[in-house]
Amino acid sequence: MTSPLDLCDLRTRVQAAVDAEMQVQRAILAPVGDELNPLVDAVERLIAGGKRLRAGFLYWGYRASGSPDSDALVRLAAAMEFFQAAALLHDDVMDGSDTRRGMPAAHRAFSALHADSGWAGDSTRFGESAAILAGDLCLQWSDELYATSGLPSDELDRGRRTFDTMRTQLMGGQYLDLLESARGWDQLDTSARIDSARNVIRYKSAKYSVEHPILIGAAVGGVAASGLAYLSEYGLALGEAFQLRDDVLGVFGDPSTTGKPAGDDLREGKRTVLVALALDNADTDQAALFEKLFGQPDLDADGVTQLRGVIADTGAVEQVEAMIAGLSAQSRAALEKAPGLDAEAVEVLASLVAATTSRTA
């Protein structure tokens, strides 16, 4: 079955735009020296993969205005891929992740390069520093792509505020996630834990994954304010459902599909809605097991299996699935109420609800 993201040959064209921009940036960095090749290579490896969801939402948000397809629009959509790459590079450093998309995470690859080369200093610190710089480059390049997409400047001006808001609020969401891990949940009841986890979801993922890309595209394309309000509701609900699915996959996903080790979120001690519900429903023995194993960086396969068993047995997965279904329905309802949108774009955006929430990676 054809993915809605492959309509108009979108994913292929986004990749071509990404590849072209990488060549431009290589040429800009060439005078600095060949030593920078591993830095650019790390970005190129990372950005060669992915679902292109964010680019897709921007593209179809623009098309929802009735404005036509163009290579300039695809280039604008590709800016989202560089922004996501920046978020992933930084997030992997913060989480201490070993892999990303089935490959060593960038900071691990740079650390190995340092160690293999016999360079002075601490390999881990070198790797993390290099990955942060790679992420900073991606932030810069996302801004360049936006500004130089080729669409008229007055159209780009309409989406610029949301583009800037997205980039700022994501950093706020990243800090909330960091803070959540540091201060813990001991003083919070289940309702407060869920509210806190959903607030992190909103600003670390939901907005920049769905809501902001679609609003940027729609604003640039010229969708009226009444339509933007419903697209915002569509995007925020769907973005939250998207991240709730990600949280389930972070515990139960197949590493060959997700590209990350099984149970990585359990080793990180990631405080998600899924975990909050499991703890709320757990009996004394289950809670004690969770307290003992959750958040252990060296948690082995048996420990992962035990924690998975607790989460499954408490019914937390079914509760999260019900939340995903409810948010998906809310998203569809908002889209149906949006006035004056292009019929083809609405059809694609509706099909993206299932594609976003029913995924296995």
N, C-alpha and C positions, 0 to 999 in steps of 0.2 A: 504494500500500500504506500502511495507517494506521501511523503511528509508535506504538510502545508508550508514548511520552510523551503521546500524545493520548487514551489511555484515561481514562475518568472525566472527560473534558473538561479534563484537568489543566493543559495549557499555557495555555488560555484563562483558567482560574480563577486560575492563578498571576499572569498578567498583570493581571487585575482586582485582585488583592490588592496587587500592586506599585503600580498606579495609585492605589489608595485611600491607600496609605501615603505616596506622593509628595504627595498633596493635604494630608494631615495635616501633613507636614513643611513644606510651603510656608506653611501657616497659622502654624506655630510661628516661622518665619523672617520672616514678613511685617512684624512690628514693627521689625525691624532695618533694613528699607528695601528699595526696589525694586532697589537696586544688586546685591542677591544673586540676582536672577533668573537671570543667566547661569550662576551656579554650580549652581543647582538644575536649570536647563535641560540642562546638560552631563550631569548624572547621569541625567536622564529620557531623554535621547536614547540614552545607552549602555544603559540597563537595559530599553529597549523591545525590544532584540534579544536573540539568543542561543537556544541549544537547550533550555535549562531542564533540562539533565542533572542538575545537583546537586539542584535541587528535586525532580526525579523520583526520584532515589535515596533522598532523605530520606522522601518520601511512601511509596514502596513498601517501604522498610525498616520503617516504622511499620505498614503494612498486613500485612507478613509476620507480625506478632504475632497477627493475627486481629482486631485492633481496627478499628473502622469508619471510613469516610470521614467527613470533616466540614470545614466552612469553616475551623475553627480549625486543623486539620491543614494545609490549603493555605496558611494564613497563616504557619504555622511553616516550611513548605517555602520560602515566598517569602523568608525570612530569608537563605537560601543565595544568592539572586540578588543581594542587596545586598552580601553578603560577597564574592562573585565580582567585582562591579563595583569594589569597593575594590581588590582584587588587580590587576585590569586597569588601573585608573587609575594606580596606583603603578608597575606593571610597565612601562607605556608610557613613563613618565618615565625610569625606570632604563635602558631599552633605547634611548631616543631614537627611538621608533617614530613614523612619520608618520601612519599611518592605523590605524583600528580599526573593524571591521565596515563597511568601505567608506566611512567618514567620516573627516575629520581627527581624529587623536587629540586628547583633551581639552586637553593642554598646548599642542598646536599651535594649536587654535582660540582658546585664551585669549591666546596670544602674538599672533595676528592681531588679536584684539580690541584689545589694548594698542597695537599699531602703528597700526591704523586710527583709533584714538581720539586719537592724538597725545599719549599720556600720558608722564609723565617716567619715567626709568629704563630698564632693560634689558627688552625685550619677552620674550626667551627666559626669563629668570629669573622674570618675572611669570607667564608661562604655566605653568612647572613648579610654582611655588608654589601657584597656584590649583588645579591638577590634584591636587596632594598634599592640599590642603584638601578637595576634592571626595571624594577617596578616604577621608579621615578621617571625613567625614560618613556615608559609606556603612557604615563600620565601626560607627559609633554606631547607625545605623538598623537594622543587622542584629541588634544586641544588643537593641534595643527590640522588634523584631518577635518575637524569641525569647521575651522575657519577657512580652509582652502578646498572645501568639497566641490565647489563649482556652482552651487546654488546661489541665487541672487542674495546680496547682503541683507536686503530688507526682510527676506524670508528667514534667513539665519538669525537675525536679530529677534524675531518673534520667539524662537526656541532657546535663546542663549541663557535667559534667567533660569529656566528649568535645568538646562545642562550644567550650569554652575552650581545650582542647588543640589543636584544629584551628587556631584563630586564632593561637595562639602559634607552633606548629610551621611554619605557612606563612611567617611572618616569618623564621624560621630558615632555611627553604629558599630564600627570596629572597636572604638573605645568602650562602648557599653558592653560589648562581648568580653573584652578584657577585664572590665570592672566586675562583671557578673561572676567570672571565674575566681577573682581575687577575694571578693567579700562573701561569697557563698550564700546559701539559702537557709541557714539554720534559724534565723529569726523571722522567716516568712512562712505564712500558711500556704496551702496549695493554691488558692485563688491568686495570691500575690506572686507566687512562683510562676504561674502560667502567664499572668499579666506582664511580668518582667521578661519572660522568655519571648512572648509575642512582641514586645516593644523592641527587643534586639532583632528579631526576625524582620520587623517592619523596616528598620533603618539600616541593617547590615545587608539585607538581601532583597526583600519584597519591592522596595522602591526602585533600586537601581536595576533589578532584574526585569521588571515588567512595567510598573507604573511610570517611572520617569522616561524610559525609552519611548513608550507609546505617546506620552504627552509631548516630548520633544518633537517627534515626527509630526504629530497632529498640529502642533502650534506652528511649526515651520510651513506645513502645507496649507494652513489657513482655516482649520476647523474652528467654528464659532465657540464662544465661551460655554454655551449650554451643552454642546457636545463634549467639550473638554472635561466638564464636571463628571459626566457619566463615564467617560474613558478613564478618568482618575479612579473612580469607584471600581470599575472593571479591573484595572491594573493592580490596585492595592490588594483587592481580595484574591486575585489570581496569584499575585506575587507571594502572598502569605501561604497559599495552598502549595505553591511550588516549593517553598522552603520546608514546609511540614513534610512533603514527600521526600525531600533531601535528608531530613532528619531520620526518617524511617530507613532510607537506604544507607545512611551512615552507620546504622546498627545491623541491618539485615541484608544489605546489598551484596551482590556477587562481585568480588574484587576484579574478576576478568571483564566485568561490564562497567563497574564504577571507576576503575583505574586507581582505587585506593585500597589499602589493606582492610580486611574484614574487621569490623568493630573499632575502627580508628577513633570514632567519636567517644567510645567508652573509655579508651585509654586516655584521651584528652580530658575526660571529665566534663564533657560538654553538657551544659544545663539547658536542656530543651523541654518543650512541652511534653514530648514523649516520656522523658525521664520524670518530670513533675507528676504526671498521671500515674506512672508505675509506682513511684514512692507513695503516692496518696492511697493506692489500692493494696499495697504490699502488707503482708502479715509481718509479725515480729521477726521470724526467721529470714524472710525475704529481705526485709529492710536491713538486717544485720549483714547479710551477704553483700548487699549493695554498698553499704558503708565500708566494708572491707576491701572490695575489689574496684569499685568505680573510681576512675581517675588515676589508676596505676599505670605509669608510662610503659612498664615492662609486662603488662597483662598478656598472658599467653592464650593460646587458642582455647584451652579448657576454661579459663576464666571468662573469655568472651562468650562461650557457649552457656555458662552458668548465668551470666547477666542477661543474655538474650532470653533465656528461659524464664527469668523473673518478669521481664518486660512482657513477654507473650502471655504468661500465666495470669498476670494481673488484669489483662484486658485493655492495657494501655494502647496497643496497636489499633484495636477496633475503635477506640475513642478518637484517636488521631485520624483514622480513615473517615470517621463520621464528620470531623471538622473539615477535612479536605473536601468532602462531598458538599458540605454546606457552603463553604467559601466558593467552590466552583459554581454552584447554583446562583450564588449572589453575583458572581462575576458575569455569568450569562444574562441574568436579569438586567443588570446595569447596561450591558451592551444592547439589549433589545429595546431599552428605553431611550437610547441616545438618538437625538434627532438629526436628520440631514446628512447622514454618513453614506458613503459609497457602498452599494449593495455587495459588490465582490469583496471589498475589504472587510465588511462586517462578517461575511461568511467565513473568510479565512481566520479572522480573530476569534470567531466562535469555535472553529475547529482547533485552534491553538489551546483552548482550555483543556481539552482531553490530552493533547500532545504534551502539555506542560505538566499535568498532574498524574498521568498514567505511565510515566516513563520508568525505566529500570536503571538509568544512569544519569 
